[in-house]
């Protein structure tokens, strides 16, 4: 869900205190009904659909191609340095990941570049005792010098070397979903697909994924070796993938995994128009977090707050439930370093919005002028 950075300055505490109170209320309500809802199927959407406050996944699943996963996964990037948070220790993060497993989350996302390397080590330690019960996704595609990222490298020999190291850090003999993290302009994606296909034949990976690719690149890769999932930024606010990417996934039977489902915490009601970021913070470099952009973009947050409040949902839950209602092959991976935020996220899986609700909400938010987001045509080029 929201990343929990220590570099944020906010003009007042109203947003944070109201969110904490909402979570406390949800926990109290959920304690009485979680047991009865565990194991039930997802609630079908309707104009009167209400958010369910349970903090367990139950038997709810979704499909990424042929891969069965929980309706939401856990993005683990924020648990290590180089993300939007101060680095967390394995001692603190392993219980969060294992807590997700205990609550029914089966899909976990990491990458060699997160840290770099330390994130995979944390995830590997956390999941080793339950390895056969979860789906583990990781990503390759960068080269490193002196422990730092130094460009892209997706040559077949580099992929093989990277995966061998990834398997050691992850304490496993296979990676369930192996993504190309970013396209290497010097290596045809068909060669990458072929290299991953060989690793799959050897049992070192099970499925092939791509991240932040254009529809054209997806088609090329899929023709060489079947792609199971595409991972790209997608949220109520960042919607460029609606320009052909989602349609191509649907046509080819490819799942879609949105990162940034709560827009780096903005749709989790973490910020307000007074929020400012210190220079070292990665937030300071995000176009939609400039002071001018935040002030302008408060309109969409206010709309999400309003719709969520009407349905007994927090803004974060509404944002995640919206993604789940777009297409059945979408599996968000909100990230967090706190179990109570994870429980809040899980509550979103019990709401599906009807077609009429989705159309009404879209009509309202498309009238808003947002600042700092990708152009529509950005989806047609690789990132």
ABEGO torsion letter per residue (X at the ends): XBBBBAABBBABAAAAAAAAAAAAAAAAAAAAAAAAABGBBBBBBBAABBBBABABAEABBBBBEABBBBABBBBAAAABBGBABBBBBAAAAAAAAAAAAAAGBABBBBBAABOBGAAAAAAAAAAAAAAAABBBBBBBGBBBBGGBBBEBBABAAAAAAAAAAAAAAAGBABBABBBBABBBAABBAAAAAAAAAAAAAAGABABBBBBGBBAAAAAAAAAABBBABBBBBBBAABAAAABGAAAAAAAAGBBBBBBGAAGGGAAAGABBAABBBBAABAAAABAAABAAAAAAAAAAAAAAAAAAAAAGBBAAAAAAAAAAAABAABBBBBBBABAAAAAAAAAAAABBBBAAAAAAAAAAAAABBBBGBBBAAAAABBX
